[in-house]
Amino acid sequence: MEIYRSLKTLQADLYSQKFTVTAYIQHTLQTINAHAHLNAFVHVFEESALQQAHNLDAKLQNKQTLGKLFGLTIAIKDNIVYANHPATGASKILEGFISPYSATVVEKLLQEDAIIVGTTNCDEFAMGGSNENSYYGPVLNPHDTTRVSGGSSGGSAVAVAANLCIAALGSDTGGSIRQPASFCGIVGLKPTYGRVSRYGLMAYGSSFDQIGPFTHSVEDAALILEVIAGADAYDATCSPKIVPAYTSSLHSNQKYKIAYYNNALEHEGVDTEVRAACWQFIDRLKQEGHTVEAIEFAELDYIVPAYYVLTTAEASSNLSRYDGVKYGYRAKEATDLESTYKLSRSQGFGKEVQRRIMSGAFVLSAGYYDAYYSKAQKVRRIVAEKTHKTLEEYDFILCPTAPTPAYKIGAVQDSIASFLGDIFTVQANIAGVPGISLPLYQSQNGLPIGMQLMAGRWQEEKLLAFANDLHII
């Protein structure tokens, strides 16, 4: 069976009954099993995926109305819950947990006849940028299996890049969709904060987290966003704004005004090939008639520290629910309530999660709240206001998605150094604006290099149209 990187192509063959949905899912499951060495999946839902396939074959035979995502094979990050299926957040502390309910995004996917094939590996509770912090081990990059996949949604990125499914969902707190999309050479979209419901997403930084798709094409990303976006009574931060028909306006044919940060491109942490690719992209845009101008972003060196102060503070609160009492892992040696908390959390959480919980508790403590947390909130306000002001004057902000291509597994041991990998992506989360990573370039040794575009709040329609014109597969 041929490899499908586009839902439209797959649906054409399914509608013409070239093969059944069941046959396609059986082939997909075989492909996933054949690529188990990549460690992209935590759980493969063979039984429920095949049952969905049987149901869709029956709908097709009976000429019933089929959903927009009919036949789409999609994986979900292991921090998104699906009723009666396991979800662990790639953590030992949720080992054996079976969700009693489905996330809103999962319900919407199923309503439109998508087929969820499994949950994908990730950094534990989405904390990391390389997928090396998973309880299940690192995910391998399909372009070079000695290199990281990116994180925290590395399993989702690899599942799509290795053609194990057509699409996948990830979560993006500071770049966790866009950065692995860049490392793996696919499209990764982070919507505006509040565009997609977070109900059923395991919370890391609640004021930053957002669910979005990985795909091969911008068209499929637009279609999936069209389905999963929209109001949700279960999430008070989810916007009631009407969801545009993104797929009906995917060609802009406009000339845009685009900004880039000169000091970001010249930052010492940017790889020379990434910098060269970005200059090449800027030249291309100018040749195509767009206005591209350099501006300064004086706060560049402050955004990553502010981001980590704020997200660790939120994580220390959000992860307090994993206590060894209600569900998940409980230490066998525990003898009373206090030892249950201490032992279950110290044994159940990995080192990076423990570090971030402790950091978050520290910055929220009475003696240090003003010195760290309140100052980080002020930085966030300044960065957000400057971003919104820039995007009133310009249509888009352009930069590399990540400062380097995918690096070797184990190459970055210092967690502080690893944070610098988020230097270009955290701005979109701090300001709550949409961002997309496009696989436009490669390094000399064949590693993907993604370019990122950010747009104003709720401007996904314009962002997707421009992105589609730039990247048509």
Secondary structure by P-SEA (a helix, b strand, c coil): ccccccaaaaaaaaaaccccaaaaaaaaaaaaaaacccccccccaaaaaaaaaaaaaaaaaaccccccccccbbbbcccccccccccccccccccccccccccaaaaaaaaacccccbbbbcccccccccccccccccccccccccccccccaaaaaaaaaacccccbbbbbcccccaaaaaaabbbbbbcccccccccccccccccccccccccccaaaaaaaaaaccccccccccccccccccccccccccbbbbbbbbccccccccccaaaaaaaaaaaaaaaaabbbbbbbbccccccaaaaaaaaaaaaaaaaacccccccccccccccccaaaaaaaaaaaaccaaaaaaaaaaaaaaccccccccaaaaaaaaaaaaaaaaaaaaacccccccccccccccccccccaaaaaacccccccccccbbbbbbbcccccccbbbbbbbbbbcccaaaaaaaaaaaaccc
